[in-house]
């Protein structure tokens, strides 16, 4: 079978919805998410009943760091997350910016992308 991320697992019990169920048989769209247990917070809990802002999510694997990991078990400061594809540039990058940092994504409109990445 497939994992939840690839279409396996239980589906939302709401008729006509094929999204993966999160809590109480419902997907996040239909009320299946768990709210953050911090007083006054209306965000969705990620881990331990807390949202990212209040300490939910996976902690960075660096022994002296208390930040949330973004990928590979590390926070941005300790090497987690994607980096800009421009040669010798280490600023954070995102899929929405074509794996470039914000600065180079803006310059992409005025320069040849392939020249930047060589």
N, C-alpha and C positions, 0 to 999 in steps of 0.2 A: 504494500500500500504506500500511498504518498503521505508526506508530512503535511501539517496544516499550511505551511508556507507555499507548498506546491499543489494545493487543491484537495488534500486529504483531510481527515478529521471530521468532526461533527459540524453540520451546517446549521445556520440560524433557523429556529423553529417558526419564524414568521413566514406565512404563506408567500411564495414567489421569490423569496430571498435565498441566494446561494452563497452568501458570505459566510466565512467560518464563525462558529459560535465562540464567544469569549466567556460569558458568565450567565448562569441561569438559562442556558439554551438559546441565548440571543447574541447577535453580533453587536458591535459597538454602535451601529446606526440605530438599532432598535432597543437600546437601553441595556445592553449586556456588559457594559464596562463597569468597573468598580471605581467609585469616586475616591479622590485623595482623602485620607482621614485627618489631614491637617484642618483645624478649625478655620472656616471662612474660605477655603479653597474649593473651586468648582472644576478643577482639572481632573483628568483621568489618571488613576494610579498605574504605575509601571511595575513596581515591585515593592514588597513589604507594605502594601497599602498606601504608598506614597507616590506622588507625581515626581518628575525629574527635579523640579524646583525645590522640593522638600526632602530629597534624598532617596527617591525611588530609582530604579534602574540599577544596572551593574556597576560596581565600583571599579575604578582604575586599578590595575594589577601592581602598579608601583607601590611599594610598601609604605611610603610616607605620604601618599596622595589620597585625598578624600573626594576627588571629583568623580563625575559619572563617566564611564567608558563609552566611547562612541563606536569603536570597532577594534577587533583583535585584542580586546581586553584592556585597552588603554584609552585615556582621555586625549584630547588634542595636544596638550603640552608634552605628553610622554610618547607621542608617535602614533596615536590612534587617528582614524579618519583618512580621507584621501588627501593627497597633496597635488598642487598645481603641476600640470604636465609640461610646463615650460622648463627647459633644461636648467638644472641647478637652482630651482626656485622651490621653497618649502612652505609657502602659504597654504592654508586650507582651500580645498577645491570641492565642488559638488557636481552631481550628475546634471542638475538644472543649468549649470554654467559650463557644460561640456568638459568637465574635469579640469577646468581652469580656475584660478583664483578670481575674485571679483575684478581686480585691476586688469588682468590679461583678457578677461571675458569682454570688458568694455573696449579694449584695444582691438579685439578680434574683428570688429566692424571696419577698422581702418588699416589692418595689416593682414598679411597672408599667414593663416594659422600654422601651416606646415613649416614656415620659416622660424616661428617661435619655438617649435618643439624639436628642432634638429639638435 
